[in-house]
Structures are given as structure tokens and as C-alpha cells.
Amino acid sequence: MDELRGKYIEAIAGATDEAALEELRLAAVGKKGEVSLKMRELGKMSPEERQVAGPALNALKDEINAALTARKAALADAALDERLKSEWLDVTLPSRPRRQGTIHPVSQVTEEVTAIFADMGFAVAEGPQIETDWYNFDALNIPSHHPARAEMDTFYMARKEGDNRPPHVLRTHTSPVQIRSMEAGGAPTRIICPGRVYRADYDQTHTPMFHQVEGLAIDKDISMANLKWVLEEFFTAYFGTSVKTRFRASHFPFTEPSAEVDIQCSFEGGTVKVGEGDDWLEVLGSGMVHPNVLRAGNIDPDEWQGFAFGMGIDRIAMLKYGIPDLRAFFESDLRWLRHYGFAALDVPTLHAGVSR
Ligand code: DAH
């Protein structure tokens, strides 16, 4: 037995891989292994002999099994050490550079506009882009026969056959959100609503989808003077320079009186510069909210009054950041996006500045 022990313990210690260990296991304690065969001989022994040989053989079997397990673990450890040495990785190296995405000028300018109006106490409201014709037209004092409906180049949604209700529309302006927020919050109120709008129109300064920001302020004694101050304050903050405005009498069904607002600019050398020169550029429509519109929003026009305006976001983005063609805004050309886009984590705020 000592001979068997000596032979196997030594062989196991010298085994260099798992296959060799398995061979040794079979040779020693496998079904036909040497230790197993010895155990079979126990039956032929006298009870006295068996009492000595039985436990000794069992102990030998246990010892060999333990040696096999220990050697197997040692081999695995050594293999892992070897791998760790050869597959060494410097985790302190900088990572490979990756292209960062950019914030689209429309998103950037929307953030800028929102920051400025938020500072003046305006909350942001939203409405659906697919509107009923009531919210998009009737509630805004634009009846069916009104020429404004035709002028809007409206996209109509398809209707199911047999459905005679007026079709839904892709909203042609953000003005329907005026009605929705009057209904939801009543008066007094101060909101802006930036968002997508749609009209069937396409050239260098028109795309079928574009962006507006609507403004609405209702209280007991709001006047055109407040509108003028708010807009001048806005343009000065937005363009980062004092900007003269010009209010031109105009007409919108949803305001009375109505004004279109121009900002001071120069057109020298083929580029537009805002806040200097003697030229004017139209940037928004505005006015005092028509009593019919207040009524449509469940607000009593004998008690409340207010101003509203609608401004093109893409238009003021082009002006501020010198972007010549509106159509490129929505072509998703990566070269354009990298050139005109903004850093993702650089959010415009009043304290950090709204201009880049
Ligand atoms: N909804 C108008 C448009 O899309 C813009 C507008 C003009 C909005 C006057 C207003 C407003 O709120 O008072 O052309």
C-alpha cells in the first residue's frame, strides 16, 4: 500500500495537464484501478485482516482523490496566472476617440427662447401636432369661408370612407395651443408654446414642416405696451444686443388690433446683421387676443384681456447663427449638423448666457 501511495502521489504532483490527471485517476481509483482492485480483494480476506486493510484502503483512496483535486486546482490557478500575464490590459489608457453628436440649431434656439421667456414668467405649454379643425381654425376666429384657411396651405388627414366630420389637420401654426391652455388653466395665464407646424410650401425659406413659438399673456389690464416691452426684452436677450422693433398694423383673425413686428437689421455684403442698419425684417405676428378667441377658451372677454404672438423659430435661428438655407435644416446631412450643431452638454441658461 505504501508503494501504491508513493507511486500515485508522486505522479499526481508531477502531472502537467488535466488529461494526465484523468489518466492517473482511472489507473488508481477508477473502476478497474489498482486501488479499486485491491478493495475487491477485501472479500477474500479473514475478518481480522479486513479490519486493518479496509480502513487503510479507504484512507488511501481519499488521499489520492484529495491529491487529484488539489493538483487540478493548482493547474487551473497556474493557467489563469499565465493568461493574466499574457492578456494584460492597461485600463488607464485613454479610450478611442468617438464622434460626438450635436444639438440641432432648432433645439438649441428653442432652449434659448424658453430660457428667456421663462425668466419673464412664461410657462411652456404643448399641444398635439395633429389638430381638429376646430382648434386650428374655428376657435381662433377663422370660420370655414375665411380666406386665411385657404392661405395656410393646410395638410389634411385622410378620413375613413363615410366619415363626414371635418378632417383633422396637421396644425398650421402653434396658435391652437392658446385655446388648449386657456381651457386647461383659465386666466390669468402666461405661456409660450414652441413646436412643429406644417404647411404645403417649399423654397429657400419655406419647408413643409417648420417651427413656431406662440406666446400668450392674459390678465385684467394687459395691453399692447406690455407686448412691446416683452418682445423688445426678448430680442435684446436673444440677439445679445439692443434691437429696435417696428410694429406695423396688420390683420389676423385671432387678434384685434393686430401687428406684424419687424426687427432692425442691415443687409450689407450679402449677410443679414440684426441690431444695426436701417433695414427691417419681419419676424412675427401679434396683437391683442380677439374676444371670440377668449370665449372659445372659456374666458370672459369682459373681465380679461391679453396679448398673443407667433414667431418662426427656424427664421430667428437662421438670423442669429447665419444659416442661409432653411431646407438644409431638415436634410440630416452630417456635415451640416457638425458645422451648425451645438455641444450637447452646453445648455443655454440666463446665468450661463443664452448665446453660443
Ligand atoms: N398664427 C400666425 C401664423 O402662423 C402667427 C400669429 C400672429 C400668432 C398673430 C399669434 C398672433 O398669436 O397674435 O402666421
Residues whose N, C-alpha, C, O or C-beta is under 5 A from the ligand:
A	BS01	DAH	T172 H173 S175 G215 F252 T255 G285 S286 G287 A308 F309 G310
